[in-house]
Amino acid sequence: MGMTIAEKIIAAAAGVDSVKPGDIHTVKLDRLMSNDGTTHLTVDMYNNKLKNPHIADTSKLVFIVDHNVPSDSPKTAASQKKMRDFAKEHNIDFWEGKGVCHQVMIENYVRPGELIFGADSHTCSYGALGAFGTGVGCTDFLYGMVTGTSWVLVPESVKFNLTGKLPEGVYARDLILTIIGEIGANGCNYQAMEFTGEGAKTLSISDRMALCNMAVEAGAKTGIFEADEKAIEYLKEHGREPKAVYHSDPDAVYAREYTFDLSKVRPVVAKPDFVDNVVPAEEACGIEINEAFLGSCNNGRIEDLRVGAEIIKGKKVAEGVRFLVVPASQTIYRQALKEGLIDTFMEAGAIVMNPNCSVCWGSCQGVIGENEVLISTGTRNFKGRAGHPSSKVYLGSAATVTASAITGKIALASEV
């Protein structure tokens, strides 16, 4: 019986010829990433709970401070110092102020064929380059850090056959929200979402990151694309080579298959308080907002900033609206500076922030108050995600968010 891409990566990591869904295997990890959300807890367990503390391979570890940058309280500062000191003591790659963890990982580390654990649920982003990335808790991260291994229950794979091409003014963000809206937030629980087909080949690496990043919002273990010519070219541009390039076998078995015609996708919005509460954007138009956010590991890349800048150029942010623009990495920020995008946003009245998770994380920048409304390119819209429990978060594309910032209410880009 054939295997899917996800199954082949697990088989290679387990050192066996084949695996099937439901198998449990001990696997060798290619890399482990942890951010300031929980690393201090991992460090505490390492220092205080282990009889023989040691690290299997420090070259495989990456620590990234991105959730609260700069720190928002003495408590946060202390936890980040603990992380900083531990990384220095053990010669662990350490990034601070350079961007959101998943963007930093994609730009600098991830390779096709790798099995990567990250102490963050959106580690599934790495499937954009044909890697198996998945989120784990800090206890599992500690085990992987100490042993270099972990265990994996082989997930079923679900095929998403993409056909056609996205229309002008419609984005990968609209596509993944459309998919989640159709299959539900529990639609792929502990399964691998494999995106394939001729439509998949039309998507950029940024587009693929947007899809894989939010696979977890459908309950998935990971999201993944085949590493094609675009992925290999991206690697070359960033000075890396694949570990391995896998293709799903023609006789691979899938739990289910879906087909989405990209040409039929339209702008959508996820309404509060669930990511799968998705409606055509027109149905949300006219809802007044207090804040708009363009950024995050889902939509903070240069392509997203270009979309927003083109829409807002020569216009102004609506009175009474805060428009936060947050590049996903320092590399993206500097590219946006070179292209004049930052000037465009600032001239329009936007607040341009340093690269970090910002209001998507909802704990340090742009926190919204009682009964306030945010439209966001962030990953989640759960109750209280971005501030006060009575606040409301809508999710949309970079175009919809920017148009809303201009009008002061949820709007389509074609309306501004």
LINZILIN-V265241 format. One record per residue. RES is the residue in three letters. PSI is psi in whole degrees, -180 to 180 (* if undefined). BURIAL is # if it has 9 or more other C-alpha atoms within 8 Angstrom, else .. Layout:
RES,PSI,BURIAL
RES,PSI,BURIAL
//
This chain:
MET,137,.
GLY,170,#
MET,155,#
THR,173,#
ILE,-47,#
ALA,-43,#
GLU,-38,#
LYS,-38,#
ILE,-42,#
ILE,-42,#
ALA,-45,#
ALA,-42,#
ALA,-27,#
ALA,-12,#
GLY,31,.
VAL,164,.
ASP,-34,.
SER,156,.
VAL,165,#
LYS,156,.
PRO,136,#
GLY,-20,.
ASP,149,.
ILE,125,.
HIS,145,#
THR,130,#
VAL,149,#
LYS,127,#
LEU,139,#
ASP,-32,.
ARG,154,#
LEU,133,#
MET,138,#
SER,143,#
ASN,-176,#
ASP,2,#
GLY,-40,.
THR,-2,#
THR,-35,#
HIS,-32,#
LEU,-40,.
THR,-43,#
VAL,-42,#
ASP,-44,#
MET,-40,#
TYR,-46,#
ASN,-30,.
ASN,-17,.
LYS,-20,.
LEU,138,.
LYS,-34,.
ASN,73,.
PRO,129,.
HIS,163,.
ILE,130,#
ALA,-46,.
ASP,101,.
THR,-24,#
SER,-15,.
LYS,-5,.
LEU,143,#
VAL,124,#
PHE,132,#
ILE,123,#
VAL,114,#
ASP,-19,#
HIS,-39,#
ASN,83,#
VAL,120,#
PRO,170,.
SER,148,#
ASP,-4,#
SER,162,.
PRO,-36,.
LYS,-45,.
THR,-43,#
ALA,-40,#
ALA,-42,.
SER,-37,#
GLN,-35,#
LYS,-39,.
LYS,-43,#
MET,-45,#
ARG,-47,#
ASP,-41,.
PHE,-43,#
ALA,-42,#
LYS,-44,#
GLU,-37,.
HIS,10,.
ASN,48,.
ILE,137,#
ASP,127,#
PHE,130,#
TRP,133,#
GLU,127,#
GLY,10,#
LYS,-9,#
GLY,178,#
VAL,139,#
CYS,-44,#
HIS,-34,#
GLN,-43,#
VAL,-41,#
MET,-45,#
ILE,-42,#
GLU,-30,.
ASN,-17,.
TYR,-48,.
VAL,137,#
ARG,148,#
PRO,142,#
GLY,-6,#
GLU,155,#
LEU,116,#
ILE,131,#
PHE,137,#
GLY,140,#
ALA,55,#
ASP,136,#
SER,-24,#
HIS,19,#
THR,-18,#
CYS,-10,#
SER,-29,#
TYR,-11,#
GLY,-17,#
ALA,-27,#
LEU,17,#
GLY,24,#
ALA,158,#
PHE,101,#
GLY,138,#
THR,150,#
GLY,145,#
VAL,164,#
GLY,171,.
CYS,-26,#
THR,-46,.
ASP,-36,#
PHE,-44,#
LEU,-44,#
TYR,-45,#
GLY,-37,#
MET,-39,#
VAL,-37,#
THR,-21,#
GLY,4,#
THR,173,#
SER,-170,#
TRP,151,.
VAL,130,#
LEU,114,#
VAL,121,#
PRO,155,#
GLU,155,#
SER,144,#
VAL,126,#
LYS,129,#
PHE,99,#
ASN,115,#
LEU,128,#
THR,166,#
GLY,-160,#
LYS,143,#
LEU,135,#
PRO,163,#
GLU,134,.
GLY,7,.
VAL,141,#
TYR,167,#
ALA,-31,#
ARG,-43,#
ASP,-37,#
LEU,-49,#
ILE,-35,#
LEU,-37,#
THR,-45,#
ILE,-48,.
ILE,-38,#
GLY,-34,#
GLU,-45,.
ILE,-18,#
GLY,159,#
ALA,-16,#
ASN,19,#
GLY,-24,#
CYS,42,#
ASN,126,#
TYR,43,#
GLN,163,#
ALA,122,#
MET,109,#
GLU,120,#
PHE,124,#
THR,-178,#
GLY,171,#
GLU,-33,#
GLY,-33,#
ALA,-34,#
LYS,-21,#
THR,-13,.
LEU,138,#
SER,171,.
ILE,-39,#
SER,-44,#
ASP,-44,#
ARG,-36,#
MET,-41,#
ALA,-40,#
LEU,-51,#
CYS,-37,#
ASN,-42,#
MET,11,#
ALA,-36,#
VAL,-23,#
GLU,-9,#
ALA,12,#
GLY,3,#
ALA,153,#
LYS,-37,#
THR,167,#
GLY,148,#
ILE,144,#
PHE,155,#
GLU,138,#
ALA,98,#
ASP,-163,.
GLU,-38,.
LYS,-41,#
ALA,-43,#
ILE,-40,#
GLU,-41,.
TYR,-44,#
LEU,-45,#
LYS,-42,#
GLU,-25,.
HIS,15,.
GLY,32,.
ARG,161,.
GLU,153,.
PRO,150,#
LYS,-48,.
ALA,147,.
VAL,118,#
TYR,148,#
HIS,142,.
SER,137,#
ASP,150,.
PRO,-30,.
ASP,18,.
ALA,148,#
VAL,131,#
TYR,146,#
ALA,-39,.
ARG,164,.
GLU,139,#
TYR,151,.
THR,129,.
PHE,122,.
ASP,110,#
LEU,-30,#
SER,-17,#
LYS,-3,.
VAL,140,#
ARG,164,.
PRO,135,#
VAL,167,#
VAL,137,#
ALA,120,#
LYS,159,#
PRO,149,#
ASP,32,#
PHE,141,#
VAL,-25,#
ASP,7,#
ASN,66,#
VAL,133,#
VAL,159,#
PRO,140,#
ALA,-32,#
GLU,-33,.
GLU,-18,.
ALA,-8,#
CYS,141,#
GLY,-12,.
ILE,124,.
GLU,143,.
ILE,159,#
ASN,-24,#
GLU,149,#
ALA,142,#
PHE,122,#
LEU,105,#
GLY,-158,#
SER,171,#
CYS,-10,#
ASN,-36,#
ASN,38,#
GLY,20,#
ARG,171,#
ILE,-35,#
GLU,-39,.
ASP,-40,#
LEU,-36,#
ARG,-42,#
VAL,-50,#
GLY,-43,#
ALA,-38,#
GLU,-38,.
ILE,-40,#
ILE,-9,#
LYS,126,#
GLY,2,.
LYS,-180,.
LYS,149,#
VAL,138,#
ALA,145,#
GLU,134,.
GLY,0,.
VAL,134,#
ARG,126,#
PHE,106,#
LEU,123,#
VAL,120,#
VAL,98,#
PRO,146,#
ALA,-17,#
SER,165,#
GLN,-36,#
THR,-44,.
ILE,-41,#
TYR,-47,#
ARG,-36,.
GLN,-40,#
ALA,-36,#
LEU,-46,#
LYS,-37,.
GLU,-4,.
GLY,10,.
LEU,-38,#
ILE,-43,#
ASP,-43,.
THR,-46,#
PHE,-45,#
MET,-37,#
GLU,-28,.
ALA,-10,#
GLY,10,#
ALA,157,#
ILE,111,#
VAL,124,#
MET,166,.
ASN,154,#
PRO,121,#
ASN,-180,#
CYS,-31,#
SER,-139,#
VAL,-14,#
CYS,-36,#
TRP,-31,#
GLY,27,#
SER,-10,#
CYS,-38,#
GLN,132,.
GLY,19,#
VAL,134,#
ILE,150,#
GLY,-169,.
GLU,126,#
ASN,11,.
GLU,158,#
VAL,131,#
LEU,137,#
ILE,132,#
SER,149,#
THR,14,#
GLY,-175,#
THR,-23,#
ARG,156,#
ASN,30,#
PHE,158,#
LYS,127,#
GLY,4,#
ARG,-39,#
ALA,12,#
GLY,-133,#
HIS,141,#
PRO,-25,.
SER,-6,#
SER,163,#
LYS,137,#
VAL,124,#
TYR,144,#
LEU,136,#
GLY,-179,#
SER,171,#
ALA,-37,#
ALA,-46,#
THR,-41,#
VAL,-45,#
THR,-44,#
ALA,-38,#
SER,-37,#
ALA,-34,#
ILE,-41,#
THR,-19,#
GLY,7,#
LYS,157,#
ILE,128,#
ALA,158,#
LEU,149,#
ALA,-30,#
SER,-11,.
GLU,-9,.
VAL,*,#
//
